[in-house]
């Protein structure tokens, strides 16, 4: 038995105004300092006040939010006692909001205890998720990724009860997103879509969503990066693609590229989307070399070209991903990030250890040994075609 979980979704032009229809007394906005300074917090707060709510904000979420930040936010929530929590921003703000929600209602829990295996019993608070990037899909998923700053590693948590009650996908919120962040988050969408389609837990419910999202990224991401706010069609399509991919992978899960990307990104402070997308082509080739992965079907249904075998399809798909990455200015090797070989080699044992224990690896169609994991990292450093 499996489940398909989704929040209510308001999308399209002026979707943000749906906040005025919410029923409640107090709302707590979780966001980051930059969005707060740019006026996003107040813009959202105005709609909530129009709904008759008292509003407080916690604009302190950093990229890759830490356990310490989440605990501070929970203490602030206790002062307001909200009935709505609003995650405003990219995946970091929305993930932090989910974790705060869980720990606010369940103060007896340690963050590491937030698991899909045990009910949380949440009933006091509802959540609105408002993405300002077109990438993570966190507005429709129940996953939470936090960072243990002392161990320099990411911690994957989650529970279906942490699915936001409402997701608001308004393209206006990402209109002025810088081109580099547009590329980072857009490649994150593609990684979600492809891994969601090929992960072990895929289903008839998730396949169409992942295919649609991947097709939209190949079509609209270059336009969103190069034209920015001048091309609102591309902005809207990428915002929708991120949410659609979130619905897909959120109900099928991700895989090896995320395991490597989580480990590498948290250690070297590389943005999430840039990190996972960098490893995606290498993990596709590795998976196909083990006679695993649904790449023939994926390539055919995306119309990317003709491939007679699984390995040929994987090579073609990897090549199309590299071409897209180069088109939008994304690195295709670790070396291209400016990380010295000596520094990389020094970190390799820790990178492998953290990747092996990342929960994303559970849905991978082919699991690497420690030796293969090291080779994957090394091949990604040099940009070598995976031949094992």
FENMO-V254142 format. One record per pair of residues at least 4 apart in sequence whose ideal C-beta (glycine too) atoms are under 6 Angstrom apart, sorted by sequence separation. I is the first residue (numbers start at 0). GAP is how many residues later the second one is. D is the distance in whole Angstrom. If there is no record, write none. Layout:
i:I gap:GAP d:D
i:I gap:GAP d:D
This chain:
i:10 gap:4 d:5
i:30 gap:4 d:5
i:38 gap:4 d:6
i:60 gap:4 d:5
i:64 gap:4 d:5
i:88 gap:4 d:3
i:90 gap:4 d:6
i:99 gap:4 d:6
i:101 gap:4 d:6
i:108 gap:4 d:5
i:136 gap:4 d:6
i:176 gap:4 d:5
i:180 gap:4 d:6
i:181 gap:4 d:6
i:190 gap:4 d:6
i:191 gap:4 d:6
i:194 gap:4 d:6
i:201 gap:4 d:5
i:205 gap:4 d:6
i:215 gap:4 d:6
i:216 gap:4 d:5
i:219 gap:4 d:6
i:222 gap:4 d:5
i:226 gap:4 d:4
i:239 gap:4 d:6
i:245 gap:4 d:5
i:253 gap:4 d:4
i:256 gap:4 d:6
i:257 gap:4 d:6
i:259 gap:4 d:6
i:260 gap:4 d:5
i:269 gap:4 d:6
i:272 gap:4 d:6
i:278 gap:4 d:6
i:293 gap:4 d:6
i:294 gap:4 d:6
i:307 gap:4 d:5
i:338 gap:4 d:6
i:346 gap:4 d:5
i:367 gap:4 d:4
i:374 gap:4 d:6
i:9 gap:5 d:4
i:30 gap:5 d:6
i:34 gap:5 d:4
i:35 gap:5 d:5
i:47 gap:5 d:5
i:87 gap:5 d:6
i:147 gap:5 d:5
i:176 gap:5 d:5
i:201 gap:5 d:6
i:248 gap:5 d:5
i:264 gap:5 d:4
i:269 gap:5 d:4
i:286 gap:5 d:5
i:287 gap:5 d:5
i:298 gap:5 d:5
i:306 gap:5 d:4
i:324 gap:5 d:4
i:330 gap:5 d:4
i:333 gap:5 d:6
i:338 gap:5 d:5
i:367 gap:5 d:5
i:378 gap:5 d:4
i:86 gap:6 d:5
i:286 gap:6 d:4
i:306 gap:6 d:4
i:330 gap:6 d:5
i:47 gap:7 d:5
i:86 gap:7 d:4
i:146 gap:7 d:6
i:147 gap:7 d:6
i:264 gap:7 d:6
i:287 gap:7 d:6
i:324 gap:7 d:5
i:378 gap:7 d:6
i:9 gap:8 d:4
i:130 gap:8 d:5
i:222 gap:8 d:5
i:298 gap:8 d:5
i:144 gap:9 d:5
i:145 gap:9 d:5
i:306 gap:9 d:5
i:30 gap:10 d:6
i:44 gap:10 d:4
i:86 gap:10 d:3
i:128 gap:10 d:4
i:195 gap:10 d:6
i:223 gap:10 d:4
i:264 gap:10 d:3
i:321 gap:10 d:5
i:144 gap:11 d:6
i:222 gap:11 d:4
i:223 gap:11 d:6
i:263 gap:11 d:5
i:295 gap:11 d:6
i:304 gap:11 d:5
i:28 gap:12 d:6
i:84 gap:12 d:5
i:101 gap:12 d:5
i:143 gap:13 d:4
i:196 gap:13 d:4
i:105 gap:14 d:6
i:143 gap:14 d:5
i:195 gap:14 d:4
i:219 gap:14 d:5
i:223 gap:14 d:5
i:260 gap:14 d:4
i:295 gap:14 d:6
i:298 gap:14 d:4
i:57 gap:15 d:5
i:142 gap:15 d:4
i:260 gap:15 d:3
i:294 gap:15 d:6
i:40 gap:16 d:5
i:84 gap:16 d:5
i:141 gap:16 d:5
i:303 gap:16 d:5
i:104 gap:17 d:5
i:141 gap:17 d:6
i:192 gap:17 d:5
i:219 gap:17 d:4
i:295 gap:17 d:4
i:298 gap:17 d:6
i:40 gap:18 d:6
i:57 gap:18 d:5
i:101 gap:18 d:6
i:141 gap:18 d:5
i:219 gap:18 d:5
i:257 gap:18 d:5
i:260 gap:18 d:5
i:294 gap:18 d:4
i:298 gap:18 d:5
i:104 gap:19 d:5
i:256 gap:19 d:5
i:259 gap:19 d:4
i:294 gap:19 d:5
i:141 gap:20 d:5
i:192 gap:20 d:4
i:193 gap:20 d:6
i:26 gap:21 d:5
i:141 gap:21 d:4
i:192 gap:21 d:4
i:215 gap:21 d:5
i:351 gap:21 d:5
i:256 gap:22 d:4
i:287 gap:22 d:5
i:294 gap:22 d:6
i:351 gap:22 d:6
i:35 gap:23 d:4
i:256 gap:23 d:4
i:287 gap:23 d:5
i:55 gap:24 d:5
i:100 gap:24 d:6
i:216 gap:24 d:6
i:215 gap:25 d:4
i:26 gap:26 d:5
i:32 gap:26 d:5
i:69 gap:26 d:6
i:73 gap:26 d:5
i:100 gap:26 d:6
i:256 gap:26 d:5
i:287 gap:26 d:3
i:350 gap:26 d:6
i:19 gap:27 d:5
i:25 gap:27 d:6
i:64 gap:27 d:5
i:72 gap:27 d:4
i:76 gap:27 d:5
i:139 gap:27 d:5
i:189 gap:27 d:4
i:255 gap:27 d:4
i:18 gap:28 d:4
i:25 gap:28 d:5
i:26 gap:28 d:5
i:27 gap:28 d:6
i:28 gap:28 d:4
i:29 gap:28 d:5
i:30 gap:28 d:5
i:138 gap:28 d:4
i:188 gap:28 d:5
i:212 gap:28 d:5
i:18 gap:29 d:6
i:21 gap:29 d:5
i:23 gap:29 d:5
i:31 gap:29 d:5
i:62 gap:29 d:5
i:69 gap:29 d:5
i:73 gap:29 d:5
i:284 gap:29 d:5
i:19 gap:30 d:5
i:69 gap:30 d:6
i:73 gap:30 d:5
i:283 gap:30 d:5
i:19 gap:31 d:5
i:60 gap:31 d:6
i:64 gap:31 d:4
i:185 gap:31 d:6
i:212 gap:31 d:4
i:60 gap:32 d:5
i:211 gap:32 d:6
i:212 gap:32 d:4
i:283 gap:33 d:6
i:284 gap:33 d:6
i:283 gap:34 d:5
i:60 gap:35 d:5
i:93 gap:35 d:5
i:128 gap:35 d:4
i:185 gap:35 d:4
i:208 gap:35 d:5
i:126 gap:37 d:4
i:280 gap:37 d:4
i:343 gap:37 d:6
i:126 gap:38 d:5
i:127 gap:38 d:5
i:128 gap:38 d:5
i:129 gap:38 d:5
i:208 gap:38 d:5
i:209 gap:38 d:4
i:119 gap:39 d:5
i:121 gap:39 d:5
i:125 gap:39 d:4
i:208 gap:39 d:4
i:84 gap:40 d:6
i:133 gap:40 d:5
i:280 gap:40 d:5
i:119 gap:41 d:5
i:131 gap:41 d:5
i:132 gap:41 d:6
i:279 gap:41 d:6
i:280 gap:41 d:6
i:83 gap:42 d:5
i:84 gap:42 d:5
i:85 gap:42 d:5
i:86 gap:42 d:5
i:87 gap:42 d:5
i:115 gap:42 d:6
i:131 gap:42 d:6
i:181 gap:42 d:5
i:182 gap:42 d:5
i:205 gap:42 d:5
i:88 gap:43 d:5
i:89 gap:43 d:4
i:94 gap:43 d:6
i:113 gap:43 d:4
i:115 gap:43 d:5
i:181 gap:43 d:5
i:43 gap:44 d:6
i:66 gap:44 d:6
i:93 gap:44 d:4
i:90 gap:45 d:3
i:98 gap:45 d:5
i:113 gap:45 d:6
i:205 gap:45 d:5
i:97 gap:46 d:5
i:178 gap:46 d:5
i:205 gap:46 d:4
i:333 gap:46 d:5
i:334 gap:46 d:6
i:90 gap:47 d:4
i:333 gap:47 d:4
i:27 gap:49 d:5
i:94 gap:49 d:5
i:94 gap:50 d:6
i:134 gap:50 d:3
i:201 gap:50 d:4
i:332 gap:50 d:4
i:133 gap:51 d:6
i:200 gap:51 d:5
i:27 gap:52 d:5
i:132 gap:52 d:4
i:185 gap:52 d:6
i:188 gap:52 d:5
i:192 gap:52 d:4
i:195 gap:52 d:4
i:200 gap:52 d:5
i:134 gap:53 d:4
i:175 gap:53 d:5
i:188 gap:53 d:5
i:191 gap:53 d:4
i:195 gap:53 d:3
i:198 gap:53 d:5
i:277 gap:53 d:6
i:25 gap:54 d:5
i:27 gap:54 d:4
i:34 gap:54 d:5
i:134 gap:54 d:6
i:174 gap:54 d:5
i:198 gap:54 d:5
i:26 gap:55 d:6
i:136 gap:55 d:6
i:25 gap:56 d:4
i:188 gap:56 d:5
i:195 gap:56 d:5
i:198 gap:56 d:5
i:25 gap:57 d:6
i:26 gap:57 d:4
i:27 gap:57 d:5
i:28 gap:57 d:5
i:29 gap:57 d:5
i:30 gap:57 d:4
i:31 gap:57 d:5
i:191 gap:57 d:4
i:24 gap:58 d:6
i:30 gap:58 d:5
i:23 gap:59 d:4
i:26 gap:59 d:6
i:28 gap:59 d:6
i:194 gap:59 d:4
i:23 gap:60 d:5
i:174 gap:60 d:6
i:194 gap:60 d:5
i:31 gap:61 d:6
i:173 gap:61 d:6
i:30 gap:62 d:5
i:194 gap:62 d:6
i:29 gap:63 d:6
i:97 gap:64 d:4
i:170 gap:64 d:5
i:170 gap:65 d:4
i:173 gap:65 d:6
i:29 gap:66 d:6
i:190 gap:66 d:6
i:29 gap:67 d:4
i:170 gap:68 d:5
i:168 gap:70 d:5
i:292 gap:72 d:5
i:291 gap:73 d:4
i:168 gap:74 d:5
i:291 gap:74 d:4
i:289 gap:76 d:4
i:286 gap:78 d:5
i:66 gap:79 d:6
i:286 gap:79 d:5
i:266 gap:80 d:6
i:64 gap:81 d:6
i:65 gap:81 d:5
i:63 gap:83 d:4
i:65 gap:83 d:5
i:187 gap:85 d:3
i:190 gap:85 d:5
i:186 gap:86 d:5
i:190 gap:86 d:5
i:183 gap:87 d:5
i:214 gap:87 d:6
i:263 gap:87 d:6
i:184 gap:88 d:5
i:213 gap:88 d:6
i:262 gap:88 d:5
i:183 gap:89 d:4
i:190 gap:89 d:5
i:183 gap:90 d:5
i:186 gap:90 d:4
i:210 gap:90 d:6
i:262 gap:91 d:4
i:262 gap:92 d:4
i:281 gap:94 d:6
i:197 gap:95 d:5
i:259 gap:95 d:5
i:197 gap:96 d:5
i:258 gap:96 d:5
i:261 gap:96 d:5
i:281 gap:97 d:6
i:281 gap:98 d:5
i:258 gap:99 d:4
i:285 gap:100 d:5
i:196 gap:101 d:6
i:258 gap:101 d:4
i:278 gap:101 d:6
i:284 gap:101 d:4
i:257 gap:102 d:4
i:258 gap:102 d:4
i:139 gap:103 d:6
i:224 gap:103 d:5
i:133 gap:104 d:4
i:281 gap:104 d:5
i:133 gap:105 d:5
i:136 gap:105 d:5
i:140 gap:105 d:5
i:221 gap:105 d:5
i:139 gap:106 d:4
i:221 gap:106 d:6
i:253 gap:106 d:5
i:134 gap:107 d:5
i:139 gap:107 d:5
i:220 gap:107 d:6
i:133 gap:108 d:4
i:136 gap:108 d:5
i:153 gap:108 d:4
i:254 gap:108 d:5
i:255 gap:108 d:4
i:136 gap:109 d:2
i:140 gap:109 d:3
i:254 gap:109 d:4
i:139 gap:110 d:6
i:252 gap:110 d:4
i:153 gap:112 d:4
i:152 gap:113 d:5
i:151 gap:115 d:5
i:146 gap:119 d:6
i:6 gap:133 d:6
i:134 gap:138 d:5
i:186 gap:143 d:6
i:182 gap:145 d:4
i:182 gap:146 d:6
i:182 gap:147 d:5
i:17 gap:150 d:6
i:15 gap:152 d:6
i:14 gap:153 d:5
i:15 gap:154 d:5
i:4 gap:155 d:5
i:14 gap:155 d:4
i:6 gap:156 d:6
i:6 gap:157 d:5
i:4 gap:158 d:5
i:6 gap:158 d:6
i:7 gap:158 d:5
i:8 gap:158 d:5
i:9 gap:158 d:5
i:10 gap:158 d:4
i:6 gap:159 d:6
i:6 gap:160 d:5
i:200 gap:162 d:5
i:199 gap:163 d:5
i:198 gap:164 d:4
i:3 gap:201 d:5
i:152 gap:201 d:5
i:155 gap:203 d:4
i:5 gap:241 d:6
i:3 gap:247 d:5
